[in-house]
Amino acid sequence: MNEKKIQRINELARKKKTVGLTGPEKVEQAKLRKEYIEGYRHSLLHHIAGIKIVDEDGNDVTPEKLRQLQRERGLHGRSLDDPNS
């Protein structure tokens, strides 16, 4: 999300606290918030997908659900052809 949209979200939040929002402004605020949350979720998922969990002995203990996501994205040398990766 670009800086102008974030500024607009903040502007609408300030206005809501002071004088209130009009109908079209409420719709705009909801749309911008939804877009912001979707971007945040995408970013968080991307970050989590890059994590590899290793125990004290150096063994990969990444949960299977995360390993599957990494296989699909080709991360950490995991392969869809090798279910043990």
N, C-alpha and C positions, 0 to 999 in steps of 0.2 A: 504494500500500500504506500502510495507516495505521501510526501510531507503535507501537501495541500489538503488532502483528504483527512489526515490526522488532525490538522489544525481546524478543519471544519467540524469534525466530531467534537473537539474540545470547545469550540465556539458555541455549538448547539447545546452542549452540556451546561455551559455557563449561563446561556440564555434561559434554559429550562429552569435553573435554580432561581433566577432573578425575576423575569417577567412571564415565563411560560412560552410554550411553542405553539405555533399555528398547526393546523391539520397537515398541510404539505411539509412543514418542517419536521413533524413527528415521523412522517413516512420517510423522509430523507434520512433522518437520524437512524431509524431502524435499518434501512438499507445499508448505510455506512457501517453501522455496528456489525451487521451480518457479514459484510465483506471483510472487516477487520478480523473478526473471530475465525472465519474460514482461512484467512492468510496465516493467522497465528497457529491454528491447528496443523496446517500444512507444514509450516516451519518446524513445529514441535515433532511431528511424525518423521520428518526428514532427519532431524537431530537424533531421535531415538533409534532410527534405523541404522545409524552409523555406530552404535554402541556395541562393543563386544565385551562380555563379562568373563573374567578370568579369576579363578580362586587362588589361594596362596601358593599352591603348587604349580601354577601355570596352566592348569586344565581349563579348557573352555567350558563354562557352565551357563552359557547364554540360553534363555528359555526357548523352547522349540518354536513357539509362535513367532518370536523375533527372528530366529534362524530362518524360518520359512520366508519371512519378508525380505531378509537379506539375500536369500537364494534368488528370489524373484527379481531383485535389483542388482544381482551380481556383486554384492559387497563382501569384503573380507575373504575373498577366494572361495566363497560358498557357491555351489553349483546345483542346479535343478537335477542334473544327471546323477549326482552323488548325494543320496539322502543322509549320509553320515557326515557331511561337511557342515 
